[in-house]
């Protein structure tokens, strides 16, 4: 299982290269059985373009893992200082001053 998670982390990081919107606070990911959970926290309401960028990255991850049958993508307006909930791991996490 650890190897699968490591492969998932690498796949996420690779798919996100050049695809991180300025207002993205964090992107957390989990793989549970055959379901991929992909949750982005934005500083403000995400635009369609921002969601599309991350959705394309999500599709690239799905292509690397044929075991994934269901995807749950979620993009939230979750402005600072609201705390973000981590799923299985952070694919991206912006530095924020406390």
DRENPA-3360 file (N, C-alpha, C; in nm, 2 decimals, always signed):
BEGIN
1 = XXXXXXXX = +0.08/-0.12/+0.00/+0.00/+0.00/+0.00/+0.09/+0.13/+0.00 ~ +0.20/+0.12/+0.07/+0.29/+0.24/+0.08/+0.34/+0.27/-0.06 ~ +0.38/+0.17/-0.13/+0.43/+0.20/-0.27/+0.32/+0.26/-0.36 ~ +0.20/+0.22/-0.34/+0.09/+0.27/-0.42/+0.06/+0.42/-0.39 ~ +0.07/+0.45/-0.26/+0.06/+0.59/-0.21/+0.17/+0.68/-0.27 ~ +0.29/+0.62/-0.26/+0.41/+0.70/-0.31/+0.39/+0.72/-0.46 ~ +0.35/+0.62/-0.53/+0.32/+0.64/-0.68/+0.22/+0.74/-0.70 ~ +0.11/+0.75/-0.62/+0.01/+0.84/-0.63/+0.06/+0.98/-0.61;
9 = XXXXXXXX = +0.14/+1.00/-0.50/+0.20/+1.13/-0.47/+0.28/+1.18/-0.59 ~ +0.36/+1.10/-0.65/+0.45/+1.13/-0.76/+0.36/+1.17/-0.88 ~ +0.26/+1.09/-0.91/+0.17/+1.12/-1.02/+0.10/+1.25/-1.00 ~ +0.05/+1.28/-0.88/-0.01/+1.41/-0.85/+0.08/+1.53/-0.87 ~ +0.20/+1.52/-0.82/+0.30/+1.63/-0.83/+0.33/+1.65/-0.98 ~ +0.35/+1.54/-1.05/+0.38/+1.56/-1.20/+0.26/+1.62/-1.27 ~ +0.14/+1.58/-1.24/+0.02/+1.63/-1.31/+0.00/+1.78/-1.28 ~ +0.04/+1.82/-1.16/+0.02/+1.96/-1.12/+0.12/+2.06/-1.17;
17 = XXXXXXXX = +0.23/+2.01/-1.23/+0.33/+2.10/-1.28/+0.27/+2.20/-1.37 ~ +0.28/+2.33/-1.34/+0.23/+2.44/-1.43/+0.08/+2.45/-1.42 ~ +0.01/+2.38/-1.32/-0.13/+2.39/-1.32/-0.19/+2.43/-1.18 ~ -0.10/+2.50/-1.10/-0.15/+2.55/-0.97/-0.20/+2.69/-0.99 ~ -0.33/+2.71/-0.97/-0.39/+2.85/-0.98/-0.34/+2.93/-0.86 ~ -0.32/+3.06/-0.88/-0.27/+3.15/-0.77/-0.35/+3.15/-0.64 ~ -0.48/+3.13/-0.65/-0.56/+3.13/-0.53/-0.58/+3.00/-0.47 ~ -0.52/+2.89/-0.52/-0.53/+2.76/-0.46/-0.45/+2.76/-0.33;
25 = XXXXXXXX = -0.52/+2.73/-0.22/-0.46/+2.72/-0.09/-0.40/+2.58/-0.06 ~ -0.47/+2.48/-0.11/-0.43/+2.34/-0.09/-0.51/+2.25/-0.17 ~ -0.45/+2.14/-0.21/-0.52/+2.03/-0.28/-0.48/+1.90/-0.21 ~ -0.59/+1.83/-0.16/-0.57/+1.71/-0.08/-0.63/+1.59/-0.16 ~ -0.57/+1.48/-0.15/-0.61/+1.36/-0.23/-0.62/+1.24/-0.14 ~ -0.71/+1.15/-0.18/-0.72/+1.02/-0.11/-0.76/+0.92/-0.22 ~ -0.71/+0.80/-0.20/-0.76/+0.68/-0.28/-0.81/+0.58/-0.18 ~ -0.94/+0.55/-0.20/-1.01/+0.46/-0.11/-1.08/+0.36/-0.19;
33 = XXXXXXXX = -1.03/+0.23/-0.19/-1.08/+0.13/-0.28/-1.06/+0.17/-0.42 ~ -1.17/+0.19/-0.49/-1.16/+0.23/-0.64/-1.20/+0.37/-0.66 ~ -1.21/+0.45/-0.55/-1.25/+0.59/-0.56/-1.14/+0.69/-0.53 ~ -1.12/+0.78/-0.62/-1.02/+0.89/-0.60/-1.10/+1.01/-0.55 ~ -1.05/+1.07/-0.43/-1.11/+1.19/-0.38/-1.00/+1.30/-0.40 ~ -1.05/+1.41/-0.47/-0.96/+1.52/-0.51/-1.03/+1.65/-0.47 ~ -0.97/+1.71/-0.36/-1.04/+1.83/-0.30/-0.95/+1.95/-0.30 ~ -0.99/+2.06/-0.36/-0.91/+2.18/-0.37/-0.98/+2.29/-0.28;
41 = XXXXXXXX = -0.89/+2.36/-0.21/-0.94/+2.47/-0.12/-0.89/+2.60/-0.18 ~ -0.98/+2.69/-0.21/-0.94/+2.81/-0.28/-0.96/+2.93/-0.18 ~ -0.88/+3.03/-0.21/-0.90/+3.16/-0.14/-0.99/+3.25/-0.22 ~ -1.12/+3.22/-0.20/-1.22/+3.28/-0.29/-1.29/+3.18/-0.37 ~ -1.40/+3.22/-0.44/-1.47/+3.13/-0.53/-1.39/+3.09/-0.65 ~ -1.36/+2.96/-0.67/-1.28/+2.92/-0.79/-1.36/+2.95/-0.92 ~ -1.28/+2.99/-1.02/-1.34/+3.02/-1.15/-1.34/+2.89/-1.23 ~ -1.42/+2.89/-1.33/-1.43/+2.77/-1.42/-1.29/+2.74/-1.48;
49 = XXXXXXXX = -1.21/+2.83/-1.51/-1.08/+2.81/-1.56/-0.99/+2.74/-1.46 ~ -1.00/+2.79/-1.33/-0.92/+2.73/-1.23/-0.96/+2.58/-1.20 ~ -1.09/+2.56/-1.20/-1.14/+2.42/-1.18/-1.10/+2.33/-1.30 ~ -1.10/+2.39/-1.42/-1.07/+2.31/-1.54/-0.92/+2.27/-1.53 ~ -0.83/+2.36/-1.49/-0.69/+2.33/-1.48/-0.67/+2.21/-1.39 ~ -0.73/+2.21/-1.27/-0.72/+2.10/-1.17/-0.79/+1.98/-1.22 ~ -0.89/+1.99/-1.29/-0.96/+1.87/-1.34/-0.88/+1.80/-1.45 ~ -0.81/+1.88/-1.53/-0.72/+1.81/-1.62/-0.61/+1.74/-1.55;
57 = XXXXXXXX = -0.55/+1.80/-1.45/-0.45/+1.73/-1.37/-0.50/+1.61/-1.30 ~ -0.63/+1.61/-1.26/-0.69/+1.49/-1.20/-0.70/+1.38/-1.30 ~ -0.74/+1.42/-1.42/-0.75/+1.32/-1.53/-0.62/+1.25/-1.56 ~ -0.51/+1.33/-1.55/-0.38/+1.27/-1.58/-0.34/+1.17/-1.47 ~ -0.38/+1.20/-1.35/-0.36/+1.10/-1.24/-0.44/+0.97/-1.26 ~ -0.57/+0.99/-1.30/-0.66/+0.88/-1.32/-0.60/+0.79/-1.43 ~ -0.54/+0.85/-1.53/-0.48/+0.77/-1.64/-0.36/+0.68/-1.59 ~ -0.30/+0.72/-1.48/-0.19/+0.64/-1.43/-0.23/+0.53/-1.34;
65 = XXXXXXXX = -0.36/+0.52/-1.30/-0.41/+0.43/-1.21/-0.54/+0.36/-1.26 ~ -0.53/+0.25/-1.34/-0.65/+0.19/-1.39/-0.75/+0.14/-1.28 ~ -0.70/+0.12/-1.16/-0.79/+0.07/-1.05/-0.89/+0.17/-1.02 ~ -0.87/+0.30/-1.05/-0.97/+0.41/-1.02/-1.09/+0.39/-1.11 ~ -1.21/+0.38/-1.05/-1.33/+0.36/-1.12/-1.43/+0.48/-1.10 ~ -1.41/+0.55/-0.98/-1.50/+0.66/-0.94/-1.41/+0.78/-0.90 ~ -1.45/+0.90/-0.94/-1.38/+1.02/-0.90/-1.47/+1.12/-0.83 ~ -1.43/+1.17/-0.72/-1.50/+1.27/-0.65/-1.42/+1.40/-0.65;
73 = XXXXXXXX = -1.44/+1.49/-0.74/-1.37/+1.62/-0.74/-1.45/+1.72/-0.67 ~ -1.38/+1.80/-0.59/-1.45/+1.91/-0.51/-1.36/+2.03/-0.50 ~ -1.41/+2.14/-0.54/-1.34/+2.27/-0.53/-1.42/+2.37/-0.45 ~ -1.36/+2.41/-0.33/-1.43/+2.49/-0.23/-1.37/+2.63/-0.22 ~ -1.46/+2.72/-0.19/-1.43/+2.86/-0.15/-1.40/+2.84/+0.00 ~ -1.28/+2.85/+0.04/-1.24/+2.82/+0.18/-1.14/+2.92/+0.22 ~ -1.18/+3.05/+0.24/-1.08/+3.15/+0.26/-1.01/+3.14/+0.39 ~ -0.89/+3.20/+0.39/-0.81/+3.20/+0.51/-0.88/+3.29/+0.61;
81 = XXXXXXXX = -0.89/+3.26/+0.74/-0.81/+3.17/+0.82/-0.87/+3.03/+0.84 ~ -0.98/+3.00/+0.76/-1.04/+2.87/+0.78/-0.94/+2.75/+0.77 ~ -0.94/+2.66/+0.86/-0.85/+2.54/+0.85/-0.90/+2.44/+0.75 ~ -0.80/+2.38/+0.68/-0.83/+2.29/+0.57/-0.81/+2.14/+0.63 ~ -0.90/+2.06/+0.59/-0.90/+1.92/+0.63/-0.82/+1.84/+0.53 ~ -0.72/+1.76/+0.57/-0.64/+1.68/+0.49/-0.71/+1.54/+0.47 ~ -0.72/+1.49/+0.35/-0.77/+1.36/+0.33/-0.66/+1.26/+0.36 ~ -0.60/+1.20/+0.25/-0.49/+1.10/+0.28/-0.35/+1.17/+0.27;
89 = XXXXXXXX = -0.33/+1.27/+0.18/-0.21/+1.34/+0.17/-0.24/+1.47/+0.10 ~ -0.14/+1.57/+0.12/-0.15/+1.70/+0.05/-0.07/+1.68/-0.08 ~ -0.14/+1.70/-0.20/-0.07/+1.71/-0.32/+0.00/+1.85/-0.34 ~ -0.07/+1.95/-0.28/-0.02/+2.08/-0.28/-0.07/+2.15/-0.16 ~ +0.02/+2.23/-0.09/-0.02/+2.31/+0.02/+0.06/+2.44/+0.02 ~ -0.01/+2.55/+0.02/+0.05/+2.68/+0.01/+0.09/+2.72/+0.15 ~ +0.20/+2.79/+0.16/+0.24/+2.85/+0.29/+0.15/+2.96/+0.33 ~ +0.11/+2.96/+0.45/+0.02/+3.07/+0.50/+0.07/+3.10/+0.64;
97 = XX = +0.08/+3.23/+0.66/+0.12/+3.28/+0.80/+0.00/+3.26/+0.89 ~ +0.03/+3.21/+1.01/-0.07/+3.19/+1.11/-0.12/+3.32/+1.17;
% end
